[in-house]
Amino acid sequence: MGHSLKDFNISIPEELIAQYPVEERQRSRLLVLDGSKGSLRDDSFDNLGRYVGGNDCVVFNDTRVINARMFGRKLSGGDGKGARLELLLTRRLGSRDWRCLIRPARRMREGTRIVLDRGPILEVRSVMGEGSFIVRFERAVEYEDLLDIGEIPLPKYIKRAPRSTVDEFRYQTIYSKHFGAVAAPTAGLHFTKELIGNLEQRGARFVPITLHVDWATFRPVRAQDYRKHVMHSEWFDISETSARLINECREQGRRIVCVGTTSVRAVESAANTDGRVRAGERETNLYIFPGYTFRVTQAMITNFHMPDSTLILLVAAFAGKENIERAYNHAVARRYRFYSYGDAMFIHRSG
């Protein structure tokens, strides 16, 4: 097997990229892939109980997406009529300081001042490279303040402006809790309270972790050899209670089912060599690609990912490159909906 994403035989027609969520969360389609046999089955997400049972421990990411995207202009001569800019806040560093992406990034220097369309003036404090900067607002900006000055940062492949009546609700999971993500952990978007309640009644245990999804997750893999791609770090936290529950489930022989690639990265990053998960908050730059040995994850729920992403490599590491190619091409042929607002997969290994 080669080590280039060009070796993956996957092509997603643009018309299959979902621009809106389905009317009801749990009505998304579900493609079930057995990574051991390579078999595929078409189903609906509201039938998840056929595949996730009473002996499963379901690990989910309770991060909450912030209104991270905003627009403004350079303060040119003090009149705010300079170049038009798009900003994406990626991490809060202090009461006034944030890391952010600015487009266009050319001619952005330390000391450049920017006036937002809806919000306070800010100043570039440091140039980080790759279009990334440290900026300082003229006053403290809390996560809640972004609800007034920013908008939900829908991915670029959604070719429309955010709609508050849809996206501020549907681009959050129903269990989102801790502000900090710049993109939704999209595998969780299909869950409803009723579906979770039904699975819990059957004995499934739902365990929260928090990983704030950063822009680094979605940086395209440009290296000809994907093993040389550099992952930037993301912050995550696994509480003492959640670590204890995951470890108890493993000791009891329960299957660990991760909701989304972010949950996979968090538990795998926190695992010792024996698979025991450690509590605590930390940064992770864990890069999972084919050849990786999973210590904790035994099944996963995931959306369909872009063919040039680290996420496609993660699912290929879990299920096998040929199986993922077969699954994606099957989904294209069956007209599944792709990416953030698209349909889901359940990947497991029989036996």
For each residue, the residues with C-beta under 8 A, 3 or more apart:
1: 7 290 321
2: 6 7
3: 7 225 226 227
4: 7 224 225 226
5: 8 221 226 307 308 312 313
6: 2
7: 1 2 3 4 321
8: 5 307 312 316 321 324 325
9: 325 329
10: 307 312 324 325 328 329
11: 307 332
12: 16 17 304 306 307 328 332 338
13: 16 332
14: 17
15:
16: 12 13 332 335 336 337 338 342
17: 12 14 157 158 337 338 339 342
18: 21 158 337 338 339 340 341 342 343
19: 158 159 160 341
20: 166 341
21: 18 25 166 170 189 341
22: 25 27 28 337 341
23: 27
24: 27 192
25: 21 22 28 45 170 174 189 190 191 192
26: 44 45 46 190 191 192 194 195
27: 22 23 24 44 45 46
28: 22 25 44 45 190 337 342 343 344
29: 42 43 44 45 336 337 343 344
30: 42 43 44 45 47 48 343 344 345 346
31: 40 41 42 43 327 330 331 336 343 344 345 346
32: 40 41 42 43 51 345 346 348
33: 38 39 40 319 323 324 327 345 346 347 348
34: 37 38 39 40 348 349 350
35: 38 318 319 320 323 347 348 349
36: 349 350 351
37: 34 350
38: 33 34 35 320 322 323 326
39: 33 34
40: 31 32 33 34 326 327 330
41: 31 32
42: 29 30 31 32 334
43: 29 30 31 32 47 50
44: 26 27 28 29 30 47
45: 25 26 27 28 29 30 48 190 195 343 344
46: 26 27 195
47: 30 43 44 50 51
48: 30 45 51 52 195 199 301 346
49: 52 53 195 198 199 202
50: 43 47
51: 32 47 48 346 348
52: 48 49 56 58 199 204 257 299 346
53: 49 56 202 203 204
54: 202 203 204
55: 203 253 254 255
56: 52 53 204 205 254 255 256 257 299
57: 204 205 207 245 246 249 250 254 255 256 257
58: 52 199 204 205 206 207 257 259
59: 207 208 209 242 246 256 257 258 259 263 266 267
60: 173 175 185 188 191 206 207 208 209 259 260 263
61: 173 185 188 208 209 210 211 213 259 260 262 263 266
62: 173 175 176 177 178 208 209 210
63: 176 177 178 179 180 181 185 210 211 212 213 262
64: 172 176 177 178 179 180 181
65: 68 152 153 171 172 176 181 182 183 184 213
66: 89 143 146 150 179 180 181 182
67: 70 146 147 149 150 151 152 153
68: 65 88 89 90 146 150 153 182
69: 86 87 88 89 150 151 152 153 154
70: 67 86 87 89 116 117 118 119 149 150 151
71: 84 85 86 87 116 117
72: 85 87 114 115 116 117 119
73: 76 80 81 82 83 84 85 114 115
74: 82 83 85 112 113 114
75: 78 79 80 82 113 114 115 121
76: 73 79 80 81 82 83
77: 81
78: 75
79: 75 76
80: 73 75 76 115
81: 73 76 77
82: 73 74 75 76
83: 73 74 76 104 107
84: 71 73
85: 71 72 73 74 102 103 104 114
86: 69 70 71 102 103
87: 69 70 71 72 100 101 102 103 114 116 135
88: 68 69 100 101 153 182 215
89: 66 68 69 70 92 98 99 100 146 150 182
90: 68 98 99 100 101 132 182 214 215
91: 98 99 180 212 214 235
92: 89 97 98 143 180
93: 97 98 99 134
94: 97
95: 140 141 142
96: 136 137 138 139 140 141
97: 92 93 94 125 134 135 136 137
98: 89 90 91 92 93 134 135 136 137 141
99: 89 90 91 93 128 132 133 134 135
100: 87 88 89 90 132 133 134 135
101: 87 88 90 105 131 132 133 215
102: 85 86 87 105 108 114 124 131 133 135
103: 85 86 87 131
104: 83 85 107
105: 101 102 108 131 133
106:
107: 83 104 112
108: 102 105 112 124 127 133
109: 112 124 127
110: 124 125 126 127
111: 123 124
112: 74 107 108 109 123 124
113: 74 75 121 122 123 124
114: 72 73 74 75 85 87 102 121 122 123 124 135
115: 72 73 75 80 121
116: 70 71 72 87 119 120 121 122 149
117: 70 71 72
118: 70 148 149 150
119: 70 72 116 137 141 145 148 149 150
120: 116 137 138 139 141 149
121: 75 113 114 115 116 137 138
122: 113 114 116 135 136 137 138
123: 111 112 113 114 135 136 138
124: 102 108 109 110 111 112 113 114 127 133 134 135
125: 97 110 133 134 135 136
126: 110 133 134
127: 108 109 110 124 133
128: 99 132 133 134
129: 132
130:
131: 101 102 103 105
132: 90 99 100 101 128 129
133: 99 100 101 102 105 108 124 125 126 127 128
134: 93 97 98 99 100 124 125 126 128
135: 87 97 98 99 100 102 114 122 123 124 125
136: 96 97 98 122 123 125
137: 96 97 98 119 120 121 122 140 141
138: 96 120 121 122 123
139: 96 120
140: 95 96 137
141: 95 96 98 119 120 137 145 146 149
142: 95 145 146
143: 66 92 146 179 180
144: 147 179
145: 119 141 142 148 149
146: 66 67 68 89 141 142 143 149 150
147: 67 144 150
148: 118 119 145
149: 67 70 116 118 119 120 141 145 146
150: 66 67 68 69 70 89 118 119 146 147
151: 67 69 70 161 162
152: 65 67 69 162 167 168 171
153: 65 67 68 69 88 182 183
154: 69 158 160 162 167 171 340
155: 158 183 218 339 340
156:
157: 17 306 339 340
158: 17 18 19 154 155 340 341
159: 19
160: 19 154 163
161: 151
162: 151 152 154 167 168 171
163: 160 166 167
164: 167 168
165: 168 169
166: 20 21 163 169 170
167: 152 154 162 163 164 170 171
168: 152 162 164 165 171 172
169: 165 166 172
170: 21 25 166 167 189 341
171: 65 152 154 162 167 168 184 189 340
172: 64 65 168 169 176 184
173: 60 61 62 176 184 185 188 189 191
174: 25 191 192 193
175: 60 62 188 191 196 208
176: 62 63 64 65 172 173
177: 62 63 64 208 210
178: 62 63 64 210 212
179: 63 64 66 143 144
180: 63 64 66 91 92 143 210 212 235
181: 63 64 65 66 184 185 212 213 214
182: 65 66 68 88 89 90 153 212 213 214 215
183: 65 153 155 186 213 215 217 218 340
184: 65 171 172 173 181 188 189 213 340
185: 60 61 63 173 181 188 211 213 259 260 262 263
186: 183 189 260 303 339 340 341
187: 190 259 260 261 300 301 302 303 344
188: 60 61 173 175 184 185 191 259 260
189: 21 25 170 171 173 184 186 303 340 341
190: 25 26 28 45 187 301 344
191: 25 26 60 173 174 175 188 195 196 259
192: 24 25 26 174 195 196
193: 174 196 197
194: 26 197 198
195: 26 45 46 48 49 191 192 198 199
196: 175 191 192 193 199 200 206
197: 193 194 200 201
198: 49 194 195 201 202
199: 48 49 52 58 195 196 202 204 206
200: 196 197 203 204 205 206
201: 197 198
202: 49 53 54 198 199
203: 53 54 55 200
204: 52 53 54 56 57 58 199 200
205: 56 57 58 200 245 249 254
206: 58 60 196 199 200
207: 57 58 59 60 242 245 246 249
208: 59 60 61 62 175 177 239 242
209: 59 60 61 62 236 237 238 239 242 263 266 267
210: 61 62 63 177 178 180 236 237 238 266
211: 61 63 185 234 235 236 237 262 263 265 266 284
212: 63 91 178 180 181 182 234 235 236
213: 61 63 65 181 182 183 184 185 217 234 262
214: 90 91 181 182 217 232 233 234 235
215: 88 90 101 182 183 218 219 232
216: 219 231 232 233 234
217: 183 213 214 234 261 262 310 311
218: 155 183 215 306 309 311
219: 215 216 232 310
220: 306 308 309
221: 5 226 229 308 309 310 313
222: 229
223: 226 227 228 229
224: 4 228
225: 3 4 228
226: 3 4 5 221 223 229 289 313
227: 3 223 289
228: 223 224 225
229: 221 222 223 226 287 310
230:
231: 216 285 286 287 310
232: 214 215 216 219 285
233: 214 216 283 284 285
234: 211 212 213 214 216 217 262 265 283 284 285
235: 91 180 211 212 214 281 282 283
236: 209 210 211 212 265 266 269 270 281 282 283 284
237: 209 210 211 280 281 282
238: 209 210 242 243 246 266 267 270 277 278 279 280 281
239: 208 209 242 243 279
240: 243 244 279
241: 244 245
242: 59 207 208 209 238 239 245 246 279
243: 238 239 240 246 247 270 277 278 279
244: 240 241 247 248 279
245: 57 205 207 241 242 248 249
246: 57 59 207 238 242 243 249 250 256 267 277 296
247: 243 244 250 251 276 277
248: 244 245 251 252
249: 57 205 207 245 246 252 254 256
250: 57 246 247 253 254 256 275 276 296
251: 247 248
252: 248 249
253: 55 250
254: 55 56 57 205 249 250
255: 55 56 57 298 299
256: 56 57 59 246 249 250 267 296 297 298 299
257: 52 56 57 58 59 298 299 300 301
258: 59 263 264 267 296 297 299 300 301
259: 58 59 60 61 185 187 188 191 263 300 301
260: 60 61 185 186 187 188 263 264 300 301 302 303
261: 187 217 264 265 300 302 305 311 314 315
262: 61 63 185 211 213 217 234 265 266
263: 59 60 61 185 209 211 258 259 260 266 267 300
264: 258 260 261 267 268 288 294 297 300 314 318
265: 211 234 236 261 262 268 269 284 286 288 314
266: 59 61 209 210 211 236 238 262 263 269 270 284
267: 59 209 238 246 256 258 263 264 270 271 277 296 297
268: 264 265 271 286 288 294 295 296 297
269: 236 265 266 282 284 286
270: 236 238 243 266 267 277 278 279 280 282
271: 267 268 275 276 277 278 295 296
272: 275 276 277 278 295
273: 295
274: 295
275: 250 271 272 295 296
276: 247 250 271 272
277: 238 243 246 247 267 270 271 272 296
278: 238 243 270 271 272
279: 238 239 240 242 243 244 270
280: 237 238 270
281: 235 236 237 238
282: 235 236 237 269 270
283: 233 234 235 236
284: 211 233 234 236 265 266 269
285: 231 232 233 234
286: 231 265 268 269
287: 229 231 310
288: 264 265 268 292 310 313 314 317
289: 226 227 292 310 313 314 316 317
290: 1 313 316 317 320 321
291: 317
292: 288 289 317
293:
294: 264 268 297 298 317 318
295: 268 271 272 273 274 275
296: 246 250 256 258 267 268 271 275 277
297: 256 258 264 267 268 294 300 318
298: 255 256 257 294 348 349
299: 52 56 255 256 257 258 346 347 348 349
300: 187 257 258 259 260 261 263 264 297 315 318 346 347
301: 48 187 190 257 258 259 260 344 345 346 347
302: 187 260 261 305 311 315 344 345 347
303: 186 187 189 260 338 339 340 342 343 344 345
304: 12 328 331 336 338 339 342 343 345
305: 261 302 309 311 312 315 339
306: 12 157 218 220 309 311 312 339
307: 5 8 10 11 12 312 328
308: 5 220 221 312
309: 218 220 221 305 306 312 313
310: 217 219 221 229 231 287 288 289 313 314
311: 217 218 261 302 305 306 314 315
312: 5 8 10 305 306 307 308 309 315 316 324
313: 5 221 226 288 289 290 309 310 316 317
314: 261 264 265 288 289 310 311 317 318
315: 261 300 302 305 311 312 318 319 324 345 347
316: 8 289 290 312 313 319 320 321 324
317: 288 289 290 291 292 294 313 314
318: 35 264 294 297 300 314 315 347
319: 33 35 315 316 323 324 327 347
320: 35 38 290 316 323 324
321: 1 7 8 290 316 324 325
322: 38 325 326
323: 33 35 38 319 320 326 327
324: 8 10 33 312 315 316 319 320 321 327 328
325: 8 9 10 321 322 328 329
326: 38 40 322 323 329 330
327: 31 33 40 319 323 324 330 331 345
328: 10 12 304 307 324 325 331 332
329: 9 10 325 326 332 333
330: 31 40 326 327 333 334
331: 31 304 327 328 334 336 338 343
332: 11 12 13 16 328 329 335 336
333: 329 330
334: 42 330 331
335: 16 332
336: 16 29 31 304 331 332 342 343
337: 16 17 18 22 28 29 341 342 343
338: 12 16 17 18 303 304 331 342 343
339: 17 18 155 157 186 303 304 305 306 342
340: 18 154 155 157 158 171 183 184 186 189 303
341: 18 19 20 21 22 158 170 186 189 337
342: 16 17 18 28 303 304 336 337 338 339
343: 18 28 29 30 31 45 303 304 331 336 337 338
344: 28 29 30 31 45 187 190 301 302 303
345: 30 31 32 33 301 302 303 304 315 327
346: 30 31 32 33 48 51 52 299 300 301
347: 33 35 299 300 301 302 315 318 319
348: 32 33 34 35 51 298 299
349: 34 35 36 298 299
350: 34 36 37
351: 36
